[in-house]
Amino acid sequence: MPVTMDTLVSLSKRRGFVFQSSEIYGGTGSVWDYGPLGVELKQNIKRLWWRDFVQSRADMVGLDASILMHPMVWTASGHVDKFTDPMVDCHECRHRFRADHVDARPWTHYCPATKGNKFVIPAGEACGHCGARRTLCPECGKGELTAPRQFNLMFKTFMGPVEDEAALTYLRPETAQAMFVNFDNVLQSMRLKLPFGIAQAGRSFRNEITPGNFIFRTREFEQMEIEYFVNPHDTVEGRPADEWWHDRWIADCMAWFRRYGLREENLRLREHEKAELAHYAKRTVDIDYLFPIGWSELMGIANRSDYDLKQHSKFSGKSLTYFDEERKEHIVPFVVEPAAGVDRALLAFLADAYQEEEVRGEKRVVLRFHPELAPVKVAVLPLLKKREEIVRTAHGIRAALSRHFRVVYDDTAAIGRLYRRQDEVGTPYCVTVDVQTVGDRDKGESGDGRVTIRDRDSMQQVRVPEGELLPVFRGLLEDGDWGAVVARFGGVTADAGRSREGDP
Ligand code: GAP
């Protein structure tokens, strides 16, 4: 059974992934706060994206630009004129909708064939009693909707103490433009040769008419964008370089999401129709994900041609060109833009990782995160919290491993329950310290210095010398090869799921 959005929202709040913003004041559905585990997961997504697409590539560099930019940036980019959505309002309840989304909503209907009884009818369907189709407001079922009006999605603000037109600027609606505006700075300072890319991850703001579906569409969100500049006169494998690189980036981005756990059957590519293309795009392909709300855009990969550099050159009067040594001429590079949303990626990873299963007659909720994405890598759990030696050893292990990855210590329940808690937040490995590890001084028995590692997915357990923990986890977090650990240390046992301390 695919996970529902309600299940994810509830798990996120209960286990500290995502909270509704300003909840104590009634909250707002259009912005969300990332809790202690959410922030770790989000940082892991950004870190892996940066590592795989920037740090490990010789043709990529990074940027961290400010959110507030010169207002002319947004005139040149076309956002002031064209970054709009059509909106309609209900005359009765004042609810506001995106005109192109109205028919995709369930609609409220007071049916004349059933003495005006109220029904909520699925999106796009007719009333089963009277056959009517929606004409009024889908929310209240009573009011007429206004004709569509264009609504600019940029948040306006004022720079400085005077709130007049001269001080007007915007919160950036995408991170992309800073990379175009800084094209020459980056090119000159880093002495780059085409093709090369500039990457940036950061906050963007859009005054969406109908935000919603949890963190899928919000007014404040984070993007991870790359502007990859290519020489339009070059060819690769007999094809224009921009077109070849566009396909290459589509394949690389798909591979990236698969690598970190999104299942093949939940991913698809969607080519934009000509009429749907943004004003700057020569071609755009979306990577769609089967979210709990249905197939929707996870990221877009556009071929923006030379539109942006030419626009900024025209409006700023500064040359934004590249000197092509081979042809001895200045050219304006074309740009391929892989643009992903951090929050949407997080939602997709969360939805894909969520699984419910039955283990020995009990329900187990487990987030099967890729180990590198998991918010907590290792949980250290003392089997008996009243045994000082066990607790001290467990704290010592936590402290030593914490220098390398996120590790938690927990002794607030019996072991079976502690395992379930860690499964529910996707912790790939638990370490338990028991009497066998430390020995029993009263009986004059010394410990074997071994601790138990428990694997989240198989629930198998293996005893490993304490001193081997760091290299073992380094290996596991890199390649997740639990089989290699089992082969090396042997003696595998199954997680009984219940505690010797009497877990109910
Ligand atoms: N520079 C191109 C650009 O911004 P976009 O398709 O508008 O393209 C890129 O945005 C990605 O940013 C989307 O695929 C989505 O993942 C994310 N995104 C856009 N608007 C969003 C919103 N309101 N809430 C959450 N994520 C959003």
Residues whose N, C-alpha, C, O or C-beta is under 5 A from the ligand:
A	BS01	GAP	P173 E174 A176 R206 E208 I215 F216 R217 T218 F221 Q223 E297 L298 M299 G300 A339 A340 G341 D343 R344
